[in-house]
């Protein structure tokens, strides 16, 4: 982040506002405006760091002191410039992060219930002895509550849990 020191604090504020614009779905900063200041690699790294900082600070509701600590390699005036933009656009960034998360799906889990069953036999096999999980989900989508019931074997349940853990990890990264 020390690359921020190559521009004035006023230009740092402008750049940070443009980064937040990009984060919020509007036009991000243009590389050509800064091509004389940073190489392409430095530019991409700086954008990633600033975007990540804004996402982390707002998504995890980090206090100002911790944000300043993350900006310790930047001089005080540039760190204050970043913090000024963060404070001014905090709510807008929060809404953009929520919209991005909600954009994945508008459905939300309201309640669930489960039962463990033991299938002793089937019409094809006389002795089965297979545990089955009956999972009942109450999902709210577009204001309507919709019940969903699924029956899962041990392997299917393991796959479902792994998929949900991976989805949770992605959602946490978006925050």
N, C-alpha and C positions, 0 to 999 in steps of 0.2 A: 504493500500500500504506500510505501514511501514514494512511489512514482507520482502520487498526488502533489508532492512538493514542487513539481515542475510547472505547475500553474498557480495563478494567484488564488487566494481564498475566495474572492468573488467569482472567479471562473469555476472553482471547485463547487460552489453552491449551484451554479448553472448546470454543471455536469451532473451533480447528484439529483437535481430536479428532473433532468432528462432520463437518468437511470430509473428513477421512480416512475416516470411516464411510461417507460418500456415495461416495467414490472406490472403496471396497471393496465396494460393492453393498448397504450397509445404509442406514438412514435418514439423509439429509443434514440439515444445519442448517435450521431452520425460519425463514423470512423474518419471520414475525410476532413472533418472539422478539427481533428486532433492528430492527423498523420505526421505533422512536423514535430509533435511533442513526444509521441510514443510509437514504438514499433508495433507491428500487428500483434505479435505475441504478448507484449506488455499491455496493449489495449484490451485484448481478450481477457487476460488475467485480471486486469483492473476492473473490467465490467463484471466478471464473475465474483470477484471479492466484494464489490459494492452491492451487487444484487443479493449475494448471500448474506451480507451483513444486515441489509434492510429486512430481508425475510426472517432471519434469525431474531433480530432485535424486536420485531413486531410480533412474529408468530410465537415466540417463546416469552414475550413480554419482559425482556431483559432491562434492568435498570440502567440509567444513564452512566453510572460509574463503570459498569461492565462494558458498555459500548465504548467508552473512552479507553478502557484497558485494551480492548481489541484494536484500537487505533493508536496504540502506544508508539508505533514506529513512524507516525506522522506528526509533524509539528503541531503545536497547540491550536494555532489559528485554522489549520485545515481540519483538524479533528472537530473543532467547534462548528465549522461550516457543515460538515457531515451531520453532526448532531442537530443543528438548526433545521436542516431539511427533514431529518427523521422526525423531529417534534412537530414540524409544520404539516407533514403529510402522513403522520402515524395512522390516523383513521382511514384515510384513502388506501394505504397499503394493506391495512387489516381487511378492508372490504374486498380488495382484489384477491388476497389470499383465500378468504372465505369463498368468494365466487369461483375461484379455480378449484378448490376442494369440492364445493357443491356441484360443479360442472361435471365431475366424474359420474355422479348419479344423484338424482333428486330424491331417491328412495332412502328412507331411514328406518332402521330397526327400532320398533317400539317395545317389543317384548318377545320372549322366547320361552319354550318349554321343551323338555326332553324326556324320553322314556327309553329304558334299555329293555330289549326283548330278546328272547332266545328262541330262534327258529329250530324246532325239533325235527321237522321233516317237511318235505314239499311233495307236490304231485309227481315229481320225477325221481326224487331220492327219498328212501324210507327213513334213513337216519342222517340228519344234517348237523344238528347241534352248532349252529352259527349265531353268534351274538349280532344283533342289529340295533342301531340307534334310530329311534323315531324322533325327528327334530321338527318342532312346530315353531314357525316364525310369524310374527305379526309385523308386517311391513307397511309403513305409511308412504304412499306415493301420490303426489298431486292432491293431498288432502284426504284421500280415501285409504282406509285401513284394509289391507288385503292379507288373509291368512295363507301361508305356504307351509306345506308339510312334506318332508322328505324322509326317506328311510335309507340309512347308510350302513354299509359293512364297515369293518374295522379299517380296511385299506382306503375306502372312500372318505371316511371320517378323517384319517390322517392327511389325505390330500386336501380336504376342505380346510383343515386347520393350517396347513402350510400356505395355502392360497390366501387365507385371511391374514396371516402374519405378514406375508409379502405385501399385500394391499395396505396394511397398516403402516408398514415401513415407508411406502411411497407417499402416503398421506402425510406422515410426519416430516418427510423431506420437503413437501410442498409448503408446509407451514413456515 
